[in-house]
């Protein structure tokens, strides 16, 4: 897989069997494989280790299979039924596989099987239901400009700020923009000192509403800052201060979070700050 990610490129994946998922990291052998694959696909583009800004590794659980390699195991999801018996009075539907990109189809297939067993018919479908920031998203250039104009007029934020928030969060940005506007007196509309594309109020909103408990929660899972290679030591320390204000961390706890995050970035993601 080679696909664009903002102004970067995401390259993957590999098929390595692991017995300890918590120890998964992108190895040198995998990096060499990815670089070689990129060279074969795009022989005119020179990419080497110096171009890497971030690495990560996840483990996909696969069904048991009698195959020679992990690459031969199906990635499709499936539903395995266990009929009543052996002391169980009801059928059990075991859901095997599934992921973010197939969750809706998988859920519908599971519902269909359940409805069939209950002798019921489907009353509604989620096939065309927009998700999150895709709900009421402005689809044309004109509609997008109108959406931005409306939000800018209501909030007083600069147009580039509104545009960036729409790009990042879709129409969920409206809620974030309103929150920033309501907290302007606390500096919510101010850009971060060490990453001007993010607003202080944007960060505090995510910390309050997205169950952020640690600094790396924000950097790795509530934003794309790390994945896009935008992490610097000053930014890590600035974010620790902001998170500390929201979560009630002491100065010592803030520094502990910085140390923990810097160590995690280096050991698991090859990011040195």
Buried (B, 14 or more C-beta within 10 A) or exposed (E): EEEEEEEBBBBBEBEBEEEEEEEBEBEEEBBEBBBEBBBEEEEEEEBEEEBBBBBBBEEEEBBEEEEEEBEEBEEEBEBEEEEEEEEEEEEEEEEBBBEEEBEBEBEBBBBEBEEEEEEEEEEEEEEEEEEEBEEEBBEEEEEBEEBBEEBBEEBEBEEEBBBBBBEBBBBBBBEBBBBBBEBBEEEBBEBBEBBEBBBBBBBBBBBEEEEBEBBBBBBBEBBBBBBBBBBBEEBBBBBBEBBBBBBEBEEEBBBBBBEBBBEBBEEBBBBEB
